[in-house]
Amino acid sequence: MADGFNENDTIVLTDEDGKETEFEFIESFDFESNTYYVLLPVDDNTDGEYVILRLEQDENGEDILSTIDNDDEFDRVADYFEDEYLSEIDYDDNDGE
């Protein structure tokens, strides 16, 4: 699933209720023996708030992206991402300022 994504690529994910949402791929990285994906909703009013999902395998061995339900895990992953990657991303490049 991860291979072949480049920064600014878009992917469509379907949640457990069947709702499809388009995301811009920002980054993927390995941390604490897991792979995580950082995505930015394309058509959402989140003011640049990104989503972090964990790469897992479903019962058929297929790669899926799952939400991080554990608050401590999410905080550690978000802190790592912000420390290692966020300074490299300039979200204001295209805002005309």
N, CA, C and O atoms as CSV, one atom per row, in Angstrom:
chain,resi,resn,atom,element,x,y,z
A,1,MET,N,N,0.819,-1.192,0.000
A,1,MET,CA,C,0.000,0.000,0.000
A,1,MET,C,C,0.858,1.249,0.000
A,1,MET,O,O,0.552,2.207,-0.711
A,2,ALA,N,N,1.921,1.258,0.779
A,2,ALA,CA,C,2.734,2.449,0.968
A,2,ALA,C,C,3.607,2.758,-0.226
A,2,ALA,O,O,3.839,3.922,-0.553
A,3,ASP,N,N,4.083,1.733,-0.866
A,3,ASP,CA,C,5.045,1.938,-1.935
A,3,ASP,C,C,4.441,2.768,-3.056
A,3,ASP,O,O,3.299,2.559,-3.467
A,4,GLY,N,N,5.247,3.725,-3.544
A,4,GLY,CA,C,4.820,4.496,-4.688
A,4,GLY,C,C,4.148,5.810,-4.368
A,4,GLY,O,O,3.878,6.585,-5.286
A,5,PHE,N,N,3.865,6.100,-3.110
A,5,PHE,CA,C,3.278,7.390,-2.772
A,5,PHE,C,C,4.357,8.443,-2.728
A,5,PHE,O,O,5.452,8.206,-2.218
A,6,ASN,N,N,4.050,9.596,-3.260
A,6,ASN,CA,C,4.924,10.754,-3.205
A,6,ASN,C,C,4.193,11.871,-2.495
A,6,ASN,O,O,2.964,11.884,-2.425
A,7,GLU,N,N,4.963,12.810,-1.969
A,7,GLU,CA,C,4.355,13.961,-1.314
A,7,GLU,C,C,3.365,14.617,-2.276
A,7,GLU,O,O,3.656,14.774,-3.461
A,8,ASN,N,N,2.219,14.991,-1.770
A,8,ASN,CA,C,1.129,15.646,-2.497
A,8,ASN,C,C,0.287,14.685,-3.339
A,8,ASN,O,O,-0.656,15.133,-3.991
A,9,ASP,N,N,0.590,13.381,-3.353
A,9,ASP,CA,C,-0.315,12.419,-3.980
A,9,ASP,C,C,-1.608,12.388,-3.177
A,9,ASP,O,O,-1.604,12.672,-1.979
A,10,THR,N,N,-2.698,12.051,-3.822
A,10,THR,CA,C,-3.953,11.927,-3.096
A,10,THR,C,C,-4.415,10.481,-3.113
A,10,THR,O,O,-4.191,9.743,-4.073
A,11,ILE,N,N,-5.070,10.096,-2.018
A,11,ILE,CA,C,-5.643,8.765,-1.907
A,11,ILE,C,C,-7.045,8.914,-1.323
A,11,ILE,O,O,-7.331,9.867,-0.598
A,12,VAL,N,N,-7.903,7.972,-1.644
A,12,VAL,CA,C,-9.260,7.959,-1.110
A,12,VAL,C,C,-9.361,6.786,-0.153
A,12,VAL,O,O,-9.060,5.648,-0.512
A,13,LEU,N,N,-9.790,7.074,1.071
A,13,LEU,CA,C,-9.974,6.039,2.078
A,13,LEU,C,C,-11.450,5.921,2.406
A,13,LEU,O,O,-12.184,6.909,2.402
A,14,THR,N,N,-11.875,4.702,2.689
A,14,THR,CA,C,-13.253,4.435,3.065
A,14,THR,C,C,-13.279,4.032,4.529
A,14,THR,O,O,-12.568,3.113,4.937
A,15,ASP,N,N,-14.109,4.726,5.331
A,15,ASP,CA,C,-14.183,4.387,6.747
A,15,ASP,C,C,-15.119,3.209,6.972
A,15,ASP,O,O,-15.697,2.679,6.024
A,16,GLU,N,N,-15.266,2.801,8.223
A,16,GLU,CA,C,-16.072,1.614,8.538
A,16,GLU,C,C,-17.551,1.796,8.230
A,16,GLU,O,O,-18.295,0.817,8.165
A,17,ASP,N,N,-17.993,3.060,8.037
A,17,ASP,CA,C,-19.384,3.330,7.677
A,17,ASP,C,C,-19.591,3.443,6.169
A,17,ASP,O,O,-20.707,3.697,5.715
A,18,GLY,N,N,-18.511,3.255,5.382
A,18,GLY,CA,C,-18.604,3.335,3.933
A,18,GLY,C,C,-18.418,4.729,3.377
A,18,GLY,O,O,-18.557,4.929,2.170
A,19,LYS,N,N,-18.107,5.706,4.226
A,19,LYS,CA,C,-17.899,7.085,3.766
A,19,LYS,C,C,-16.492,7.219,3.189
A,19,LYS,O,O,-15.508,6.845,3.828
A,20,GLU,N,N,-16.410,7.760,1.966
A,20,GLU,CA,C,-15.120,7.967,1.316
A,20,GLU,C,C,-14.633,9.389,1.567
A,20,GLU,O,O,-15.400,10.349,1.493
A,21,THR,N,N,-13.336,9.503,1.867
A,21,THR,CA,C,-12.714,10.803,2.091
A,21,THR,C,C,-11.400,10.835,1.334
A,21,THR,O,O,-10.630,9.876,1.375
A,22,GLU,N,N,-11.144,11.931,0.646
A,22,GLU,CA,C,-9.897,12.093,-0.099
A,22,GLU,C,C,-8.865,12.784,0.785
A,22,GLU,O,O,-9.165,13.768,1.462
A,23,PHE,N,N,-7.645,12.252,0.766
A,23,PHE,CA,C,-6.551,12.785,1.561
A,23,PHE,C,C,-5.345,13.060,0.674
A,23,PHE,O,O,-5.133,12.393,-0.338
A,24,GLU,N,N,-4.573,14.038,1.066
A,24,GLU,CA,C,-3.280,14.292,0.451
A,24,GLU,C,C,-2.230,13.566,1.282
A,24,GLU,O,O,-2.174,13.733,2.500
A,25,PHE,N,N,-1.401,12.763,0.628
A,25,PHE,CA,C,-0.324,12.051,1.311
A,25,PHE,C,C,0.765,13.050,1.672
A,25,PHE,O,O,1.263,13.778,0.813
A,26,ILE,N,N,1.132,13.082,2.951
A,26,ILE,CA,C,2.176,13.989,3.412
A,26,ILE,C,C,3.489,13.251,3.658
A,26,ILE,O,O,4.542,13.662,3.171
A,27,GLU,N,N,3.416,12.153,4.422
A,27,GLU,CA,C,4.633,11.444,4.803
A,27,GLU,C,C,4.276,10.064,5.339
A,27,GLU,O,O,3.169,9.851,5.835
A,28,SER,N,N,5.207,9.136,5.239
A,28,SER,CA,C,5.109,7.868,5.953
A,28,SER,C,C,6.442,7.652,6.651
A,28,SER,O,O,7.488,8.086,6.166
A,29,PHE,N,N,6.393,6.973,7.802
A,29,PHE,CA,C,7.613,6.747,8.564
A,29,PHE,C,C,7.421,5.557,9.500
A,29,PHE,O,O,6.300,5.195,9.858
A,30,ASP,N,N,8.544,4.964,9.882
A,30,ASP,CA,C,8.548,3.867,10.848
A,30,ASP,C,C,8.895,4.435,12.215
A,30,ASP,O,O,9.811,5.246,12.353
A,31,PHE,N,N,8.147,3.995,13.225
A,31,PHE,CA,C,8.372,4.451,14.591
A,31,PHE,C,C,7.876,3.369,15.542
A,31,PHE,O,O,6.755,2.884,15.395
A,32,GLU,N,N,8.691,2.991,16.505
A,32,GLU,CA,C,8.338,1.986,17.501
A,32,GLU,C,C,7.744,0.718,16.859
A,32,GLU,O,O,6.691,0.235,17.277
A,33,SER,N,N,8.429,0.197,15.851
A,33,SER,CA,C,8.075,-1.067,15.192
A,33,SER,C,C,6.768,-1.024,14.400
A,33,SER,O,O,6.224,-2.076,14.065
A,34,ASN,N,N,6.260,0.155,14.096
A,34,ASN,CA,C,5.061,0.308,13.270
A,34,ASN,C,C,5.347,1.302,12.151
A,34,ASN,O,O,6.278,2.103,12.235
A,35,THR,N,N,4.535,1.237,11.109
A,35,THR,CA,C,4.603,2.220,10.024
A,35,THR,C,C,3.377,3.109,10.132
A,35,THR,O,O,2.259,2.628,10.318
A,36,TYR,N,N,3.601,4.415,10.012
A,36,TYR,CA,C,2.523,5.391,10.130
A,36,TYR,C,C,2.451,6.249,8.874
A,36,TYR,O,O,3.456,6.502,8.210
A,37,TYR,N,N,1.235,6.687,8.569
A,37,TYR,CA,C,0.991,7.562,7.432
A,37,TYR,C,C,0.408,8.873,7.940
A,37,TYR,O,O,-0.486,8.886,8.787
A,38,VAL,N,N,0.925,9.968,7.413
A,38,VAL,CA,C,0.398,11.283,7.745
A,38,VAL,C,C,-0.340,11.779,6.515
A,38,VAL,O,O,0.228,11.875,5.427
A,39,LEU,N,N,-1.621,12.092,6.706
A,39,LEU,CA,C,-2.492,12.500,5.608
A,39,LEU,C,C,-3.196,13.798,5.973
A,39,LEU,O,O,-3.448,14.073,7.146
A,40,LEU,N,N,-3.506,14.584,4.963
A,40,LEU,CA,C,-4.220,15.835,5.145
A,40,LEU,C,C,-5.519,15.758,4.356
A,40,LEU,O,O,-5.489,15.567,3.140
A,41,PRO,N,N,-6.676,15.905,5.036
A,41,PRO,CA,C,-7.947,15.855,4.302
A,41,PRO,C,C,-7.987,16.931,3.223
A,41,PRO,O,O,-7.621,18.079,3.477
A,42,VAL,N,N,-8.429,16.566,2.020
A,42,VAL,CA,C,-8.456,17.500,0.897
A,42,VAL,C,C,-9.654,18.442,0.985
A,42,VAL,O,O,-9.492,19.658,0.878
A,43,ASP,N,N,-10.842,17.900,1.176
A,43,ASP,CA,C,-12.061,18.704,1.176
A,43,ASP,C,C,-12.630,18.837,2.576
A,43,ASP,O,O,-13.778,18.472,2.825
A,44,ASP,N,N,-11.830,19.358,3.481
A,44,ASP,CA,C,-12.277,19.469,4.865
A,44,ASP,C,C,-11.810,20.805,5.410
A,44,ASP,O,O,-10.780,21.329,4.986
A,45,ASN,N,N,-12.545,21.342,6.325
A,45,ASN,CA,C,-12.191,22.624,6.945
A,45,ASN,C,C,-11.437,22.385,8.243
A,45,ASN,O,O,-11.871,22.824,9.308
A,46,THR,N,N,-10.310,21.691,8.156
A,46,THR,CA,C,-9.544,21.350,9.345
A,46,THR,C,C,-8.407,22.324,9.598
A,46,THR,O,O,-7.633,22.127,10.535
A,47,ASP,N,N,-8.284,23.360,8.796
A,47,ASP,CA,C,-7.233,24.370,8.971
A,47,ASP,C,C,-5.848,23.750,9.061
A,47,ASP,O,O,-5.049,24.119,9.922
A,48,GLY,N,N,-5.568,22.814,8.175
A,48,GLY,CA,C,-4.238,22.223,8.114
A,48,GLY,C,C,-3.981,21.127,9.125
A,48,GLY,O,O,-2.839,20.696,9.284
A,49,GLU,N,N,-5.018,20.663,9.817
A,49,GLU,CA,C,-4.829,19.576,10.772
A,49,GLU,C,C,-4.676,18.263,10.021
A,49,GLU,O,O,-5.515,17.898,9.198
A,50,TYR,N,N,-3.609,17.575,10.315
A,50,TYR,CA,C,-3.325,16.317,9.639
A,50,TYR,C,C,-3.879,15.141,10.434
A,50,TYR,O,O,-4.246,15.271,11.602
A,51,VAL,N,N,-3.928,13.984,9.764
A,51,VAL,CA,C,-4.387,12.739,10.356
A,51,VAL,C,C,-3.215,11.769,10.315
A,51,VAL,O,O,-2.507,11.682,9.311
A,52,ILE,N,N,-3.013,11.040,11.408
A,52,ILE,CA,C,-1.982,9.999,11.443
A,52,ILE,C,C,-2.682,8.655,11.570
A,52,ILE,O,O,-3.493,8.444,12.472
A,53,LEU,N,N,-2.357,7.747,10.651
A,53,LEU,CA,C,-2.936,6.400,10.662
A,53,LEU,C,C,-1.821,5.369,10.719
A,53,LEU,O,O,-0.723,5.600,10.212
A,54,ARG,N,N,-2.106,4.230,11.340
A,54,ARG,CA,C,-1.130,3.149,11.466
A,54,ARG,C,C,-1.391,2.099,10.388
A,54,ARG,O,O,-2.540,1.729,10.146
A,55,LEU,N,N,-0.329,1.622,9.744
A,55,LEU,CA,C,-0.427,0.558,8.751
A,55,LEU,C,C,-0.544,-0.776,9.477
A,55,LEU,O,O,0.291,-1.108,10.319
A,56,GLU,N,N,-1.587,-1.540,9.146
A,56,GLU,CA,C,-1.820,-2.852,9.731
A,56,GLU,C,C,-2.232,-3.807,8.628
A,56,GLU,O,O,-2.370,-3.416,7.469
A,57,GLN,N,N,-2.424,-5.052,8.996
A,57,GLN,CA,C,-2.950,-6.033,8.057
A,57,GLN,C,C,-4.286,-6.538,8.570
A,57,GLN,O,O,-4.457,-6.787,9.764
A,58,ASP,N,N,-5.238,-6.686,7.642
A,58,ASP,CA,C,-6.543,-7.213,8.027
A,58,ASP,C,C,-6.479,-8.743,8.098
A,58,ASP,O,O,-5.413,-9.337,7.935
A,59,GLU,N,N,-7.620,-9.364,8.342
A,59,GLU,CA,C,-7.666,-10.821,8.506
A,59,GLU,C,C,-7.263,-11.582,7.250
A,59,GLU,O,O,-6.940,-12.768,7.321
A,60,ASN,N,N,-7.278,-10.902,6.085
A,60,ASN,CA,C,-6.874,-11.530,4.821
A,60,ASN,C,C,-5.420,-11.227,4.462
A,60,ASN,O,O,-4.948,-11.621,3.395
A,61,GLY,N,N,-4.711,-10.528,5.349
A,61,GLY,CA,C,-3.322,-10.181,5.084
A,61,GLY,C,C,-3.148,-8.952,4.205
A,61,GLY,O,O,-2.038,-8.646,3.771
A,62,GLU,N,N,-4.244,-8.247,3.942
A,62,GLU,CA,C,-4.186,-7.028,3.126
A,62,GLU,C,C,-3.783,-5.837,4.000
A,62,GLU,O,O,-4.195,-5.743,5.156
A,63,ASP,N,N,-2.979,-4.933,3.442
A,63,ASP,CA,C,-2.604,-3.714,4.153
A,63,ASP,C,C,-3.807,-2.800,4.296
A,63,ASP,O,O,-4.542,-2.573,3.336
A,64,ILE,N,N,-4.003,-2.277,5.500
A,64,ILE,CA,C,-5.052,-1.290,5.767
A,64,ILE,C,C,-4.473,-0.200,6.650
A,64,ILE,O,O,-3.483,-0.419,7.348
A,65,LEU,N,N,-5.084,0.964,6.619
A,65,LEU,CA,C,-4.710,2.060,7.507
A,65,LEU,C,C,-5.760,2.151,8.600
A,65,LEU,O,O,-6.959,2.187,8.327
A,66,SER,N,N,-5.288,2.188,9.852
A,66,SER,CA,C,-6.194,2.200,10.996
A,66,SER,C,C,-5.941,3.427,11.859
A,66,SER,O,O,-4.822,3.932,11.945
A,67,THR,N,N,-7.003,3.890,12.492
A,67,THR,CA,C,-6.849,4.996,13.431
A,67,THR,C,C,-6.069,4.510,14.650
A,67,THR,O,O,-6.047,3.318,14.957
A,68,ILE,N,N,-5.441,5.440,15.325
A,68,ILE,CA,C,-4.696,5.142,16.541
A,68,ILE,C,C,-5.627,5.438,17.708
A,68,ILE,O,O,-5.880,6.601,18.024
A,69,ASP,N,N,-6.133,4.397,18.345
A,69,ASP,CA,C,-7.107,4.567,19.417
A,69,ASP,C,C,-6.467,4.884,20.766
A,69,ASP,O,O,-7.117,5.468,21.632
A,70,ASN,N,N,-5.228,4.515,20.951
A,70,ASN,CA,C,-4.539,4.744,22.215
A,70,ASN,C,C,-3.971,6.165,22.232
A,70,ASN,O,O,-3.123,6.508,21.408
A,71,ASP,N,N,-4.436,6.979,23.164
A,71,ASP,CA,C,-4.014,8.384,23.231
A,71,ASP,C,C,-2.513,8.533,23.467
A,71,ASP,O,O,-1.880,9.415,22.887
A,72,ASP,N,N,-1.939,7.676,24.315
A,72,ASP,CA,C,-0.500,7.759,24.575
A,72,ASP,C,C,0.303,7.448,23.318
A,72,ASP,O,O,1.276,8.139,23.017
A,73,GLU,N,N,-0.100,6.409,22.579
A,73,GLU,CA,C,0.584,6.072,21.330
A,73,GLU,C,C,0.466,7.227,20.342
A,73,GLU,O,O,1.450,7.619,19.715
A,74,PHE,N,N,-0.754,7.775,20.206
A,74,PHE,CA,C,-0.937,8.876,19.264
A,74,PHE,C,C,-0.051,10.063,19.632
A,74,PHE,O,O,0.575,10.657,18.755
A,75,ASP,N,N,0.011,10.414,20.903
A,75,ASP,CA,C,0.833,11.549,21.340
A,75,ASP,C,C,2.306,11.316,21.031
A,75,ASP,O,O,2.989,12.232,20.574
A,76,ARG,N,N,2.808,10.103,21.275
A,76,ARG,CA,C,4.214,9.797,20.980
A,76,ARG,C,C,4.488,9.901,19.477
A,76,ARG,O,O,5.497,10.470,19.061
A,77,VAL,N,N,3.581,9.346,18.670
A,77,VAL,CA,C,3.762,9.361,17.216
A,77,VAL,C,C,3.676,10.790,16.688
A,77,VAL,O,O,4.492,11.191,15.858
A,78,ALA,N,N,2.703,11.558,17.157
A,78,ALA,CA,C,2.545,12.942,16.702
A,78,ALA,C,C,3.763,13.780,17.095
A,78,ALA,O,O,4.249,14.580,16.295
A,79,ASP,N,N,4.253,13.600,18.318
A,79,ASP,CA,C,5.450,14.337,18.749
A,79,ASP,C,C,6.645,13.983,17.875
A,79,ASP,O,O,7.404,14.863,17.469
A,80,TYR,N,N,6.813,12.697,17.585
A,80,TYR,CA,C,7.915,12.260,16.728
A,80,TYR,C,C,7.789,12.890,15.338
A,80,TYR,O,O,8.758,13.435,14.810
A,81,PHE,N,N,6.599,12.813,14.751
A,81,PHE,CA,C,6.393,13.384,13.424
A,81,PHE,C,C,6.696,14.875,13.424
A,81,PHE,O,O,7.408,15.364,12.547
A,82,GLU,N,N,6.165,15.595,14.391
A,82,GLU,CA,C,6.378,17.038,14.431
A,82,GLU,C,C,7.859,17.376,14.598
A,82,GLU,O,O,8.359,18.301,13.958
A,83,ASP,N,N,8.561,16.635,15.451
A,83,ASP,CA,C,9.984,16.887,15.668
A,83,ASP,C,C,10.826,16.560,14.439
A,83,ASP,O,O,11.746,17.304,14.099
A,84,GLU,N,N,10.513,15.445,13.771
A,84,GLU,CA,C,11.346,14.965,12.678
A,84,GLU,C,C,10.978,15.512,11.304
A,84,GLU,O,O,11.854,15.679,10.456
A,85,TYR,N,N,9.693,15.793,11.067
A,85,TYR,CA,C,9.249,16.080,9.712
A,85,TYR,C,C,8.556,17.425,9.526
A,85,TYR,O,O,8.671,18.030,8.460
A,86,LEU,N,N,7.850,17.895,10.522
A,86,LEU,CA,C,6.990,19.053,10.313
A,86,LEU,C,C,7.764,20.292,9.900
A,86,LEU,O,O,7.253,21.095,9.120
A,87,SER,N,N,8.968,20.471,10.392
A,87,SER,CA,C,9.742,21.648,10.020
A,87,SER,C,C,10.102,21.639,8.539
A,87,SER,O,O,10.413,22.689,7.976
A,88,GLU,N,N,10.064,20.457,7.891
A,88,GLU,CA,C,10.396,20.353,6.470
A,88,GLU,C,C,9.228,20.679,5.561
A,88,GLU,O,O,9.425,20.916,4.369
A,89,ILE,N,N,8.009,20.696,6.098
A,89,ILE,CA,C,6.806,20.898,5.300
A,89,ILE,C,C,6.345,22.338,5.453
A,89,ILE,O,O,6.186,22.825,6.571
A,90,ASP,N,N,6.131,23.017,4.338
A,90,ASP,CA,C,5.655,24.394,4.364
A,90,ASP,C,C,4.254,24.425,3.795
A,90,ASP,O,O,4.071,24.417,2.578
A,91,TYR,N,N,3.252,24.459,4.682
A,91,TYR,CA,C,1.864,24.450,4.254
A,91,TYR,C,C,1.429,25.773,3.635
A,91,TYR,O,O,0.369,25.847,3.013
A,92,ASP,N,N,2.239,26.821,3.801
A,92,ASP,CA,C,1.841,28.141,3.319
A,92,ASP,C,C,2.397,28.475,1.943
A,92,ASP,O,O,2.249,29.607,1.483
A,93,ASP,N,N,3.032,27.519,1.276
A,93,ASP,CA,C,3.615,27.775,-0.045
A,93,ASP,C,C,2.615,28.322,-1.053
A,93,ASP,O,O,2.975,29.174,-1.865
A,94,ASN,N,N,1.377,27.861,-1.025
A,94,ASN,CA,C,0.410,28.215,-2.052
A,94,ASN,C,C,-0.689,29.142,-1.579
A,94,ASN,O,O,-1.739,29.225,-2.217
A,95,ASP,N,N,-0.474,29.849,-0.465
A,95,ASP,CA,C,-1.564,30.686,0.041
A,95,ASP,C,C,-1.494,32.124,-0.446
A,95,ASP,O,O,-2.369,32.925,-0.115
A,96,GLY,N,N,-0.467,32.473,-1.232
A,96,GLY,CA,C,-0.410,33.799,-1.840
A,96,GLY,C,C,0.072,34.897,-0.923
A,96,GLY,O,O,0.016,36.066,-1.305
A,97,GLU,N,N,0.542,34.579,0.267
A,97,GLU,CA,C,1.037,35.614,1.165
A,97,GLU,C,C,2.474,35.921,0.898
A,97,GLU,O,O,3.057,36.775,1.567
